[in-house]
Amino acid sequence: MAAPTNRAAWLRELNMPLEVGPAEMGKPGPNEVLIKNRAVAMNPVDWMMQYGTFPAGPLPRILGNDVAGDIVEVGEGVTQFAKGQRVLAHCIGLATNESKYGAFQEYAVVPTVGCCVIPDGMKYEDACVLPLAISTASIGLFHEERMGLTTPMDPMEKSQPEEAILVWGGSSSVGSAAIQLAVATKYRVVTTASPRNFDLCRKLGASEVFDHTSPGIVGDLTAGLQKWACRGAFDAIATRDTQLNAAQVLAELGGGGMAVVLAPIKELPATVEARGIYAVSILQQDEALGKAIYRDFLPRALEQGLIKPAPPSDVVEHGVEHIQVAVDKLRAGVSGSKVVVTL
Ligand SMILES: NC(=O)c1ccc[n+]([C@@H]2O[C@H](COP(=O)([O-])OP(=O)(O)OC[C@H]3O[C@@H](n4cnc5c(N)ncnc54)[C@H](OP(=O)(O)O)[C@@H]3O)[C@@H](O)[C@H]2O)c1
């Protein structure tokens, strides 16, 4: 039988369409596995890198952060995973600038620390919406220098939820993951979304959802959170306005820590300590947290339905040829959905 070959959607030049062409078959190193990708999800940083609003690093390169697929080879020292397992994984091409680690190809190498077996009944196109959002939300919620919440490893040991957090942007990918992780850890979540996404946020476990376009949003959120002890805020959108509004809510409640998915702005109230997030750190500098989430918590949480793939996947097409269309669809804007290509 002929050896399998690999094809990728290459970014060769900024502002130019991704080009489909051959790519080397990646070789997994120690603590890495090679995945036959079955579905990939789009993220804002993909189009930002393609169109020059986030540093793209050396070109040509293969973009993409989110995959689900089958393990076809394991690297040296890998005992936790085996060939043939169905997994989701957070790809690290963004951090390494090495093409074998990008998601937008038929086979990708991923570190085992960001890899998790998915339940038998879960489709690849659903599973792939999770990894980058889970990593981002985990750093923001649980890292001691961000919100520093109790981690979800033993959520049943916590008593009834009396503490709450604010998640700004609950219908976004990162916001959906933040709601679910916080709820799984027994925190109450008060969140924002457009009214069409209220049900999505409630199904993910949010206690209260408010319309972020309402002029009274700061007062609504403050009143909503006042019922519990507020443990901080997670801004999953991080425009200037969302940061100012989320920080204002926290300040009204006495101040606290705020995790922000982009760089924190300078002009926030003095009682609010805002910190940025770098998701890939969960697979590198903060590997202990990565293991706690991807190895100790997520497999069981997926099995038990504590964490569900969300927001729902919007499968654009099948094949690496269609990744450009999918990137552009996300760039045009989405509401409560994740753009996905099956492979
Ligand atoms: N730091 C990191 O490592 C890291 C990692 C991943 C992502 N990010 C960043 O995190 C941000 C979110 O990424 P994502 O993939 O989660 O985005 P996304 O799913 O594409 O976001 C779309 C959602 O944003 C919501 N939204 C837009 N403006 C809003 C506002 N003013 N208030 C509340 N919700 C608003 C929309 O909600 P409605 O339709 O309900 O209005 C929509 O559902 C991006 O800037 C991304 O670059 C950072």
Ligand as a Chemical Component Dictionary entry (heavy atoms), coordinates in Angstrom:
data_LIG
# 
_chem_comp.id                   LIG 
_chem_comp.type                 NON-POLYMER 
_chem_comp.pdbx_formal_charge   0 
_chem_comp.three_letter_code    LIG 
# 
loop_
_chem_comp_atom.comp_id 
_chem_comp_atom.atom_id 
_chem_comp_atom.alt_atom_id 
_chem_comp_atom.type_symbol 
_chem_comp_atom.charge 
_chem_comp_atom.model_Cartn_x 
_chem_comp_atom.model_Cartn_y 
_chem_comp_atom.model_Cartn_z 
_chem_comp_atom.pdbx_ordinal 
LIG N1  N1  N 0  -5.535  35.589 24.151 1  
LIG C1  C1  C 0  -5.691  34.436 23.537 2  
LIG O1  O1  O 0  -4.873  33.530 23.670 3  
LIG C2  C2  C 0  -6.937  34.230 22.700 4  
LIG C3  C3  C 0  -7.319  32.930 22.321 5  
LIG C4  C4  C 0  -8.493  32.772 21.595 6  
LIG C5  C5  C 0  -9.237  33.891 21.230 7  
LIG N2  N2  N 1  -8.791  35.127 21.572 8  
LIG C6  C6  C 0  -9.556  36.329 21.199 9  
LIG O2  O2  O 0  -10.806 36.255 21.864 10 
LIG C7  C7  C 0  -11.781 36.965 21.107 11 
LIG C8  C8  C 0  -12.994 36.074 20.965 12 
LIG O3  O3  O 0  -12.675 34.955 20.145 13 
LIG P1  P1  P 0  -13.808 33.904 19.805 14 
LIG O4  O4  O 0  -13.254 32.917 18.868 15 
LIG O5  O5  O -1 -14.425 33.462 21.054 16 
LIG O6  O6  O 0  -14.824 34.871 19.040 17 
LIG P2  P2  P 0  -16.161 34.544 18.241 18 
LIG O7  O7  O 0  -16.761 33.276 18.720 19 
LIG O8  O8  O 0  -15.886 34.682 16.788 20 
LIG O9  O9  O 0  -17.043 35.798 18.703 21 
LIG C9  C9  C 0  -18.290 35.986 18.149 22 
LIG C10 C10 C 0  -19.229 36.373 19.260 23 
LIG O10 O10 O 0  -18.802 37.608 19.833 24 
LIG C11 C11 C 0  -19.915 38.181 20.448 25 
LIG N3  N3  N 0  -19.699 39.624 20.597 26 
LIG C12 C12 C 0  -19.212 40.475 19.689 27 
LIG N4  N4  N 0  -19.150 41.719 20.222 28 
LIG C13 C13 C 0  -19.627 41.622 21.491 29 
LIG C14 C14 C 0  -19.807 42.543 22.556 30 
LIG N5  N5  N 0  -19.514 43.848 22.404 31 
LIG N6  N6  N 0  -20.282 42.094 23.743 32 
LIG C15 C15 C 0  -20.581 40.782 23.900 33 
LIG N7  N7  N 0  -20.442 39.850 22.927 34 
LIG C16 C16 C 0  -19.969 40.285 21.741 35 
LIG C17 C17 C 0  -21.072 37.876 19.532 36 
LIG O11 O11 O 0  -22.172 37.748 20.383 37 
LIG P3  P3  P 0  -23.698 38.009 19.935 38 
LIG O12 O12 O 0  -23.819 37.537 18.526 39 
LIG O13 O13 O 0  -24.474 37.202 20.918 40 
LIG O14 O14 O 0  -23.900 39.478 20.055 41 
LIG C18 C18 C 0  -20.653 36.565 18.847 42 
LIG O15 O15 O 0  -21.415 35.466 19.281 43 
LIG C19 C19 C 0  -11.112 37.332 19.789 44 
LIG O16 O16 O 0  -10.657 38.661 19.851 45 
LIG C20 C20 C 0  -9.920  36.396 19.738 46 
LIG O17 O17 O 0  -8.862  36.883 18.947 47 
LIG C21 C21 C 0  -7.676  35.325 22.312 48 
# 
loop_
_chem_comp_bond.comp_id 
_chem_comp_bond.atom_id_1 
_chem_comp_bond.atom_id_2 
_chem_comp_bond.value_order 
_chem_comp_bond.pdbx_ordinal 
LIG N1  C1  SING 1  
LIG C1  O1  DOUB 2  
LIG C1  C2  SING 3  
LIG C2  C3  SING 4  
LIG C2  C21 DOUB 5  
LIG C3  C4  DOUB 6  
LIG C4  C5  SING 7  
LIG C5  N2  DOUB 8  
LIG N2  C6  SING 9  
LIG N2  C21 SING 10 
LIG C6  O2  SING 11 
LIG C6  C20 SING 12 
LIG O2  C7  SING 13 
LIG C7  C8  SING 14 
LIG C7  C19 SING 15 
LIG C8  O3  SING 16 
LIG O3  P1  SING 17 
LIG P1  O4  DOUB 18 
LIG P1  O5  SING 19 
LIG P1  O6  SING 20 
LIG O6  P2  SING 21 
LIG P2  O7  DOUB 22 
LIG P2  O8  SING 23 
LIG P2  O9  SING 24 
LIG O9  C9  SING 25 
LIG C9  C10 SING 26 
LIG C10 O10 SING 27 
LIG C10 C18 SING 28 
LIG O10 C11 SING 29 
LIG C11 N3  SING 30 
LIG C11 C17 SING 31 
LIG N3  C12 SING 32 
LIG N3  C16 SING 33 
LIG C12 N4  DOUB 34 
LIG N4  C13 SING 35 
LIG C13 C14 SING 36 
LIG C13 C16 DOUB 37 
LIG C14 N5  SING 38 
LIG C14 N6  DOUB 39 
LIG N6  C15 SING 40 
LIG C15 N7  DOUB 41 
LIG N7  C16 SING 42 
LIG C17 O11 SING 43 
LIG C17 C18 SING 44 
LIG O11 P3  SING 45 
LIG P3  O12 DOUB 46 
LIG P3  O13 SING 47 
LIG P3  O14 SING 48 
LIG C18 O15 SING 49 
LIG C19 O16 SING 50 
LIG C19 C20 SING 51 
LIG C20 O17 SING 52 
# 
